[in-house]
Amino acid sequence: MSATKLPIETFLNAQPRTVLIRLYEKPASCLAVFRLLPMTARQIIMDLVFLDKPLTLEECQQLFRSHNDEAYSVALERMQRLSILMVRDETYMYMNEVFRRGIIGAMTGSGDVSSFGKLCELSPENIVSTEFLDAYARAQWETILYFMVGSEQTTAPRKTVLFLLQRTGLMQRDASDNDSLNITSLGFQFLLQDVNSQLWALLLHYLSMAEERNMDLVEVLAFFFTVGGLEVGRAYETRGFSQTQIQTLEELGDYGLVYRPTKTAKYFFPTRLASTLTSTASPMLSRLNDQEEQGYLILETNYRVYAYTANLLRIAILNLFVTLKSRLPNLVIGQLTRHSVKSALKKGITADQIIAYLTHHAHPQMYKNEPLLPITVSDQIRLWEREQNRVTAVTGNLYTDFTSSFDFVQVRDYAKSLGVLQWENEQKRMLFVSADGHEAVRDFIQRRRV
């Protein structure tokens, strides 16, 4: 596993210690956090978890001397920020006792076993196959993506999903039609990400809104980790769930993470998509075949675009900035025009994003060209953007007077994860946040002071 931090770890780092301690009371949460850590950190935990007394820092260095020094230092730093390891008097190192009990319970099956869900025995007619769950998860998730690209082939998601798409900045109200939502520049960038990143982008903002919705943040986050660790294809009971957990379960169904036959059903099924909550691997919900993954777009100097795909979502994304002319079973032909590109620009999609999309999905045949894309086409897309570029004002809040670079970086990264960061100057420790993100960033800063 890469040592790169996942969005959820950045979110956890930003939480006060009291929140983390409550979270670690659930063995499923401890196991989920354990799986999100790099291999060196996992090995250190396994070496320390059954020790009954603290070790000196010198003893720790001797015990872990087989590890790469840099990997060892990074692992220790990350675990200290997550309140997993503690240092006393700059001499002794020991494991957080709450986390220690939780991870032992997860490994041995002792402690709060309900943290991993309660299996439910069903009659044969109520059991569903993993194939059904995969199809359900794909349909639910793609309903959101199709709606974002303005496809008329899908119904609108529930209001809670639409509200979240707006709060994350992925979609915005149409200035001429207040009942209509349009994709934004951030939303177009969202479509280029893998499913794991897309899902956490939404769920992290879902978590950030927990308090304003009178939901317990720790309870919601622990429930995410519980669902992420359940076995696909097995039924689990809802008996004993709190009102917050029932509400979260219902809303997770909107994203295809769980399947519940009816709102009153006393059981539910986790889908393969739920496994992304506690794993770095993307779920097996690929919408494209191998050929399309390698590249399916050919762009000619006459602005003609040939897309070798039958995938409806890919076609809908292409339709955001290309005028589609004709369609064959495995080929779509279109044209980059001033009108089609400017229509995309009005939605907040930038010229660089369009060029990046055409480059990223270029057909292998295109790699014979130097440069990859016809330079006349790339330049013209940028010229069309310059035609409409004007100075615009953005309402927001300027944050200054950070006491340390560490505090600045933590707040900046949090604002980035919410998609509300408009400008930053790390040297001067200044950043500008859009108005809709001010409340969340302010609350984040206040939580860090606890």
Phi, psi and omega in degrees: 000139180292151178279359179296137181288138174272157180305323182293327179291321176301320178296316180294321178301330184279351183275145176294159184301325181299323178293316181296319180299316178298321180297320183286356176290344178259118179306324180297324178291319178298317180293321180296315179295320177303317182289338180277347182277157176293164186299321180300317179296319179299318182294321178298318178299315181296328179286332186260339194298330183258008175282142184259006177211156180295157175251150173286160179298326178294319178296322178297317179297321178292319182295323185252022184294343179286344181279152172301133185303316182293316179297323179295314181295317180297317181298316180297317181297316182294321181288328176292320179294331179271008179058033175270315176250144181234148176243130182247128176056026180055025183231315186250145176240136179212163182269139175309122187297325180293315178295320181301313178296321182294316182288327175295318178297323179292323183280328185257347181083012178265177177079215185281084182292338179293346177299338180257020177085156178249118180297146181238127178276125182241157173288155185306325184289343180264351180281138178244154183275162176294330177296319178296317180296321177297316180294320179296312180299317180297316182295316181296315182291318182287338173301319179294314183293319178297320179296321181298323182272004175079023179290138179271003184270008181221156175275159180288142175296174179295161184300326179297324178289316180298320179297319181292321178299325178287316182295329178280351180081012180281334177221158179216159179293139176290129182299329182268344181217098187296342180274353184254142177249138178241149176291148179253177177300318178296323179294322178295320177296324178301320182293338181276351183276164175285166185299321180302312180294320179299314184296314181291330176301320179283316186290327178294323177288327174302316179295321182295339180265003186302313185295318180291342176263012180059040177245144180284116182304314182297319180295319179293314182296317177298325179292321175305312183293324177296310180299322181294340181260004181279160183274128180295134178094350178261148179266141181232146183284150172258357181299132180091356178290143175283172179297323177297317181292322177296316179296317179296319179300315180298319182283331174295331177297331179295336181258003178082015181280328179222155176240125177232117187307316178218166179294338182261358181299140182269016181210165178208165179239127172285148178257174179296333179295331180294334182296340179291345181290335181232026181213153177271349181279140177289142179295156183279068179237034185303131180264356188233153174273175186298322181298318180291326179297325180289335181137137186223004184251134172240126181244126181258165181294341178271015177073008178283137180242130175245120181246112180273080182204152173244004183285124185294326180291318177300318180295319180295321177296316180299325182292349178291331183224007179233137173277112183280131185258313183208160183220130176247173184308322181229023182212134175239132181246132181214184184219132171280117181236165178301319181293315184293320180291317180293329176296320177292319180298324179294334178279356180099357177286133184266163177298319180297325178292320177297313180297319179296321180295315180296325179288313184297326183254022180295139178296146178308329179297331182291338184287356174281345183273152175221105005284173184301308177263145176304124186296330178294324180288315179300315180296321181293322177299317179292323178296319177298324178293319181295333180299328185250359179292126176224160176290126180238149180260138178239125178280133180186200184227137179262128180253127181223184174059041174289138185285339180207161177296326180298314179298318180300313183297319180297314180292318180299313181297323179294316178298322177297316182298332178272350181075025183247000179283122181260328184199151178211152172219097186294326182297319180266359181055054179229143175211153182239127184243137179297158186301322182288348179256355184300315184297317181294317180293320178298316179296324179297316179296319180294322178296325180292340180277348182292000000 
